Amino acid sequence: MNVKECYEAIGGDYESMKQRFLKDDRIQRFALMFLKDGSMDDLRAGMRENDCEKAFLAAHTLKGVCLNLGLTGLLAPVSGITEELRDGSYEGASKLMPLVEQSYEAVCEGLKELEQS
């Protein structure tokens, strides 16, 4: 799998990344850093602890990472949960968490496949 195929598979915006980073090896290097980012773990912990502030900070960070890496397939659900948490709605965020988890896992699986290629 090459970088473009990976981005297509994970619902990412390859074209904007290509404009920003110019070379696929640069895109790949930065995209693979996503796998080491702890924002999702922090979001899970905040949700598990019913800590809206902690969960919000993690979701907001994850949203920024998605924007910077062109991970548009994950960006939409993360943006939704960020806004729910910003409003202090743990219940609303809880309803969105399964979609965030599903989208996050899909991105990680695609990036792991890219890493192994």
C-alpha positions as CSV (number, residue, x, y, z in Angstrom):
1,M,0.0,0.0,0.0
2,N,1.4,3.4,-0.9
3,V,0.6,6.7,0.9
4,K,-2.2,7.7,-1.6
5,E,-3.9,4.4,-1.3
6,C,-3.7,4.6,2.5
7,Y,-5.3,8.0,2.6
8,E,-8.0,6.8,0.2
9,A,-8.7,3.8,2.4
10,I,-8.9,5.8,5.7
11,G,-10.9,8.6,4.2
12,G,-8.0,11.1,4.4
13,D,-7.3,14.1,2.2
14,Y,-4.2,13.1,0.3
15,E,-4.3,16.0,-2.1
16,S,-4.1,18.6,0.7
17,M,-1.3,16.6,2.3
18,K,0.6,16.4,-1.0
19,Q,0.3,20.2,-1.4
20,R,1.5,20.8,2.2
21,F,4.4,18.2,2.4
22,L,5.2,17.8,-1.3
23,K,6.6,14.3,-1.0
24,D,5.0,11.0,-0.1
25,D,7.8,10.0,2.2
26,R,7.2,13.2,4.3
27,I,3.5,12.5,4.4
28,Q,4.2,9.0,5.5
29,R,6.6,10.0,8.2
30,F,4.2,12.5,9.8
31,A,1.1,10.3,9.3
32,L,2.8,7.4,11.1
33,M,3.5,9.7,14.1
34,F,-0.3,9.5,14.6
35,L,0.1,6.0,15.9
36,K,2.2,7.3,18.8
37,D,-0.1,10.2,19.7
38,G,-1.8,9.7,23.1
39,S,-4.8,11.9,22.6
40,M,-7.2,9.1,22.0
41,D,-6.0,7.3,25.2
42,D,-6.6,10.6,27.0
43,L,-10.0,11.0,25.5
44,R,-10.9,7.4,26.6
45,A,-9.7,8.1,30.1
46,G,-11.6,11.3,30.4
47,M,-14.8,9.6,29.2
48,R,-14.3,6.7,31.5
49,E,-13.7,9.0,34.4
50,N,-16.7,11.2,33.5
51,D,-14.3,14.1,33.3
52,C,-15.6,16.5,30.6
53,E,-12.7,18.9,30.9
54,K,-10.0,16.2,30.5
55,A,-12.0,14.5,27.7
56,F,-12.5,17.9,25.9
57,L,-8.8,18.8,26.0
58,A,-8.0,15.4,24.5
59,A,-10.7,15.6,21.9
60,H,-9.6,19.1,20.9
61,T,-6.0,18.0,20.6
62,L,-7.0,15.0,18.5
63,K,-9.1,17.3,16.3
64,G,-6.0,19.4,15.7
65,V,-3.9,16.4,14.9
66,C,-6.6,15.2,12.4
67,L,-6.6,18.6,10.7
68,N,-2.8,18.8,10.5
69,L,-2.6,15.2,9.0
70,G,-5.6,15.5,6.6
71,L,-7.5,12.7,8.5
72,T,-10.9,13.9,7.4
73,G,-12.7,10.6,8.0
74,L,-11.8,10.8,11.7
75,L,-12.1,14.6,11.8
76,A,-15.9,14.7,11.5
77,P,-16.7,12.5,14.5
78,V,-13.9,14.0,16.6
79,S,-15.2,17.5,15.8
80,G,-18.7,16.4,17.0
81,I,-17.5,15.0,20.2
82,T,-15.3,18.0,20.8
83,E,-18.3,20.3,20.6
84,E,-20.4,18.1,22.9
85,L,-17.7,18.2,25.5
86,R,-17.1,21.9,25.0
87,D,-20.8,22.3,26.0
88,G,-20.3,20.0,29.0
89,S,-22.5,17.4,27.5
90,Y,-21.1,14.1,28.7
91,E,-24.3,12.3,27.6
92,G,-24.0,13.7,24.1
93,A,-20.3,12.9,23.9
94,S,-21.0,9.3,25.1
95,K,-23.4,8.8,22.2
96,L,-20.7,9.8,19.7
97,M,-17.9,7.9,21.3
98,P,-18.6,4.6,19.4
99,L,-18.3,6.4,16.1
100,V,-15.1,8.1,17.2
101,E,-13.7,4.7,18.3
102,Q,-14.7,3.0,15.0
103,S,-13.2,5.8,12.9
104,Y,-10.0,5.9,15.0
105,E,-9.5,2.2,14.7
106,A,-10.0,2.4,10.9
107,V,-7.3,5.1,10.6
108,C,-4.9,3.1,12.8
109,E,-5.4,-0.1,10.8
110,G,-4.7,1.8,7.6
111,L,-1.6,3.5,8.9
112,K,-0.3,0.2,10.3
113,E,-0.8,-1.4,6.9
114,L,1.1,1.5,5.3
115,E,3.9,1.1,7.9
116,Q,4.3,-2.5,7.0
117,S,4.3,-1.9,3.3
